[in-house]
Every structure is written in C-alpha cells, then in structure tokens.
Amino acid sequence: MGLKSDGKPLGDGRYLYEYDQDGRESRVLSLNEFADDNEPNHITRFKYKCDQHGNWIERSEFSRFRSDPHWRKTVTTRKLTYYLPTS
C-alpha cells in the first residue's frame, strides 16, 4: 500500500482507514494526493473469521482499483496454538 515500516505513507497517496469493533482494519481507501476530489483510487475491504478465543484465523481481503470492474480476493489463514498455563 505504499507505507513505511512505521505505518506512514511513502508520499504516493492519501489513506483513510476504518476499523471494526475489535480494532482490526476493515477498510482502507487510497486517494490520489494530487487530486482535489475525495474519490478513492483503490479500495481494500477486510472480513475476518475468528476462533473461540476471538483471534482471527482467516482474513479475506477484497480489493479493487477505480478503473477495475472486478474485485480481487485474497485469503490469508493462520493457525494459532494455545498452551495451558502450568502451575
């Protein structure tokens, strides 16, 4: 998305972030920094599937450029291991 390691933009656009009730990114809008309009050039939406502990184990990313007629979907999964505390 053109971000530095600290999360700041590289200067290739303006970004608006929306978060879900659990504080995870739910939508990112990328806007042209040289245009006066607020119509995004690129939209990314995220949907999460969580385990019984509330941690996401599957994230679906839907993205599309303004000129693209179709959404692109990418799915990321992760497996979490929980350990019982020892006494």
Beta strands, then each sheet from edge to edge (+ up, - down):
strand 1: 14-19
strand 2: 25-31
strand 3: 42-50
strand 4: 56-65
strand 5: 72-77
sheet 1: 1+ 2- 3+ 4- 5+
end
